[in-house]
Every structure is written in structure tokens, then in C-alpha cells.
């Protein structure tokens, strides 16, 4: 059951998205997906072994073309999903972040959400974005404009990073 939080942090850091931010977010999301997705690499390892086996057993090299083809299909599907999910980064939309000793509050055009720092397991800096990795595997990407160094230090301290 969801726990209601009575005392949420005030919004301290604000940013209005500009032209080009959405493209940068899509790039950062693709990097996150490729770098921190063990399921992708397990599928690719299995697929590579299977395709190599089929190629050797059949004596046909064309089976090997499936390796980059399947990777391109997976990347294309992820890119399409990412584009649909990141419409809140359209120019003119705003994002605001509030912090206190235990909570991170994020408000954007899609709504508001509050996270306890203990929900995160790592902080990663990407090109213009900060990735807050959850213990359950997902990653929250926030623009660096709403993540000053003191905020990152507080989150890293709270998660033991």
C-alpha cells in the first residue's frame, strides 16, 4: 500500500526546457539503457551463441547478420518508447526539484512524485543529465540544472555512495 507523505520538501531548483533538451535526454536514456541493462546483454549473449551455433552447423555465414540486426531492432524499439515517454521535455515545459534530509521531490508537466533517498542505489553523471538509479533497476534522469553538486552530495551521502 502506498504511504502518504505529509511533509514534502519545498521546490528549490527550477528549470524550463529549451529546444534540444529532448534530444539530449533521448541520448542519455539510450546510454543508460545500453550501460545499465543486464537483460539486454543476456539476450545478446544468448542470441550471439545461438546464431554462431546455427552458422557453424549449417555452414552458412549469413546467419551472423542476425546479430547486428537484432541489436538494431532492440535499440529502435527502446528509442521509440523513450521518445513517447519523454514528451514532458518539450520546450517551455518546466521541471522543479525539492530536497530535504530524506526526500527528493520532482514536479514536472506529468505530475509530482516524492522519493526517499533510500530508494536509490547510485548516482551517475551523464552529458547534461544526472541519473539516479533505483534499487529496483530503473533510472530517473534529471537535468543538471536542477541537480547542483550539493544535492548530489546529499543523495550520495544518504545512499552511502
Secondary structure, DSSP 8 states (H G I E B T S, - for coil): -----SS-----EEEE--TTHHHHHHHHHHHHHHHS-HHHHHHHHHHHHHHHHHHHHH--GGGGHHHHHHHHHHHHHHHHHHHHHTGGGSTT-EEEEEE-SSEEEEEETTEEEEEEGGGEEEEEEETTEEEEEETTS-EEEEEGGG--HHHHHHHHHHHT-
